[in-house]
Amino acid sequence: MTIRHHASDESLLRYAAGQLPAGPARVLAVHLATCACCRERLAALEAVGGALLEATAPVPMAPDAFAAALRAIDREEATRAPAAPAPTHLEARAKPRTPATLPGGIPLPAPLQDCEIGPWRWIGLGVRASTVRLPEDPQARLTLLRVGPGRKLPEHGHVGTEFTQVISGSFSDGFGRYGPGDLSEMDQEIEHQPIVDRDGECYCLAALEGSMRLNGFFGRLMQPFVRI
């Protein structure tokens, strides 16, 4: 696997600091699992951050800081929703299981093994999507895309940054060609139209910090059905 498109320094810094939303953070985790270059950059950024913390002069804590922390913990526990009852045997059997592979026998990336993978739904000619439910944030917008050979996604822009990790296959747009392991980051200033190569389907994992903005007449017609 030759990876040509990597995470930006800004995204790696936000990932290291825990400042990326859950969806984009999971896309980045999938990229890091396959990209030694970005893992090395992330380790270097974390080392710099640790050195900066060590060089920072200590600040005295308020006399009641410990008591205030305990009160905050008590308030959180008091407002926390009661735990859900354990599922019955039938409920446990009915719960969807995370598949070990995607259609076609493509291995599911390791960072998605704890997620719930939804059914595939039609969102356009030759294009299907599956919602990925994260245990840490069930409301996060994270989507698996399955696009047929030679198919075009609608031309679109974004409200916020779009993170797309190629799992299998490849696509091209006006900014380059993206193959297995490549990560595409497109901010709100960019509009593009990915086109899948003709030699096979393309599977991608995508997350947005905002929403997708489809262009053109047919794009606007499809917008209510594209929940990405």
Summary of the structure (lengths in Angstrom):
residues: 228
radius of gyration: 20.8
end to end distance: 27.5
largest distance: 66.9
contacts: 628
relative contact order: 0.17
helix: 33%
strand: 26%
